[in-house]
Amino acid sequence: MQPDPRPHPAYSYYPLSLRFFNVYGPRQDPSSPYSGVLSLFMKHLLARNSPTIFGDGEQSRDFTYVEDVAELCVKAAHARGVEGKMYNAGNGGRYTLNFLWNALQKMEGIRIPARYEAPARATCDTRRPIFLPQ
């Protein structure tokens, strides 16, 4: 459902929806049910145990640093022609879960094989991020 493009009657602002995926940064709580894969991987890395990867690990994601989220919100507030629209917001990178787990292990100088389980059912399509106009 798209937001109503009319200005809010009490405040005269125009709605815009931004959907962020895989936001990461300092103070992210890996015990939160909303925690992203990077904080979960870090938790397993520090504990020196295997993470569970659902599927074959070749699914890719765009990861967005929390400061980039703040910057994009400011840009969206000043963008023209976006009223009443919804955007998937990210950086446009594509990293597989296998790549990320291997990169983190390499940085730590350790090797811990991941456990693989059947893929979880997806609740939204994150395959094609859409970015705000510059």
C-alpha positions as CSV (number, residue, x, y, z in Angstrom):
1,M,0.0,0.0,0.0
2,Q,1.4,3.4,-1.0
3,P,1.2,6.3,1.4
4,D,-1.4,9.0,0.8
5,P,0.4,11.7,-1.3
6,R,-1.7,14.6,0.2
7,P,-0.1,16.8,2.9
8,H,-1.0,16.0,6.4
9,P,-3.9,18.4,7.3
10,A,-2.4,19.4,10.7
11,Y,1.2,19.9,9.7
12,S,1.3,20.5,5.9
13,Y,4.0,17.9,5.3
14,Y,4.0,15.3,2.6
15,P,4.5,11.7,3.5
16,L,7.4,9.6,2.2
17,S,8.2,6.0,3.2
18,L,11.7,4.6,3.3
19,R,12.3,0.9,3.9
20,F,15.7,0.1,5.3
21,F,17.2,-3.4,5.2
22,N,20.1,-4.8,7.1
23,V,21.1,-1.7,9.0
24,Y,24.1,-2.2,11.2
25,G,26.3,-0.1,13.5
26,P,27.6,0.5,17.0
27,R,25.5,-0.7,19.9
28,Q,23.5,-3.1,17.8
29,D,22.1,-5.7,20.2
30,P,22.6,-9.3,18.8
31,S,20.1,-10.7,21.3
32,S,17.3,-8.6,19.8
33,P,14.8,-10.5,17.6
34,Y,15.2,-7.7,15.1
35,S,19.0,-7.9,15.0
36,G,20.6,-8.1,11.6
37,V,22.9,-10.8,10.3
38,L,26.1,-8.8,10.8
39,S,25.6,-8.5,14.6
40,L,24.7,-12.2,14.8
41,F,27.8,-13.2,12.9
42,M,29.9,-11.0,15.2
43,K,28.3,-12.6,18.2
44,H,29.2,-16.1,16.9
45,L,32.7,-15.0,15.9
46,L,33.5,-13.6,19.3
47,A,32.1,-16.7,21.0
48,R,34.1,-18.9,18.5
49,N,31.1,-20.9,17.5
50,S,29.3,-21.7,14.2
51,P,26.4,-19.5,13.0
52,T,23.4,-21.0,11.4
53,I,22.9,-19.8,7.8
54,F,19.5,-20.6,6.4
55,G,19.7,-21.8,2.8
56,D,23.0,-22.2,0.9
57,G,24.5,-18.9,2.0
58,E,24.6,-17.5,-1.5
59,Q,21.7,-15.2,-1.0
60,S,22.9,-11.6,-1.2
61,R,22.0,-8.6,0.8
62,D,22.6,-4.9,0.8
63,F,24.0,-3.7,4.1
64,T,23.5,-0.1,5.3
65,Y,25.6,1.6,8.0
66,V,23.4,3.5,10.5
67,E,25.1,6.8,9.7
68,D,24.1,6.3,6.0
69,V,20.5,5.8,7.2
70,A,20.6,9.2,8.9
71,E,22.1,10.9,5.9
72,L,19.5,9.3,3.6
73,C,16.7,10.5,5.8
74,V,18.0,14.1,5.6
75,K,18.3,13.8,1.8
76,A,14.8,12.4,1.5
77,A,13.4,15.3,3.6
78,H,14.8,17.7,1.0
79,A,14.2,15.7,-2.2
80,R,11.7,16.9,-4.8
81,G,9.1,14.7,-6.5
82,V,9.1,12.0,-3.9
83,E,5.9,12.9,-2.1
84,G,3.5,10.0,-1.5
85,K,6.1,7.4,-2.6
86,M,7.8,4.4,-1.0
87,Y,11.5,3.5,-1.5
88,N,13.6,0.6,-0.5
89,A,16.7,2.4,0.8
90,G,20.3,1.1,0.9
91,N,23.8,1.5,-0.5
92,G,23.4,-0.8,-3.5
93,G,26.1,-3.4,-2.5
94,R,25.5,-7.1,-2.9
95,Y,27.2,-9.4,-0.5
96,T,26.4,-13.1,0.1
97,L,26.2,-14.4,3.6
98,N,29.0,-16.9,2.8
99,F,31.2,-14.0,1.7
100,L,30.5,-12.0,4.9
101,W,31.1,-15.0,7.2
102,N,34.4,-15.8,5.4
103,A,35.5,-12.2,5.5
104,L,34.9,-11.9,9.2
105,Q,36.8,-15.1,9.9
106,K,39.7,-13.9,7.8
107,M,39.8,-10.6,9.7
108,E,39.9,-12.6,13.0
109,G,42.4,-15.2,11.7
110,I,40.2,-18.2,12.5
111,R,38.2,-20.8,10.7
112,I,34.8,-21.9,12.0
113,P,32.5,-23.6,9.5
114,A,28.9,-22.4,9.4
115,R,25.9,-24.7,9.9
116,Y,23.4,-24.7,7.1
117,E,19.7,-25.3,7.5
118,A,16.7,-25.2,5.2
119,P,15.8,-21.6,4.1
120,A,13.3,-19.6,6.2
121,R,10.3,-18.3,4.4
122,A,10.8,-14.8,3.1
123,T,8.3,-12.2,4.2
124,C,9.4,-9.4,1.7
125,D,11.3,-9.1,-1.5
126,T,14.7,-7.5,-0.9
127,R,16.2,-8.6,-4.2
128,R,16.0,-5.2,-5.9
129,P,16.7,-2.1,-3.7
130,I,15.4,1.2,-5.1
131,F,17.3,4.4,-4.3
132,L,16.2,7.9,-3.9
133,P,16.9,10.3,-6.8
134,Q,20.1,12.4,-6.2
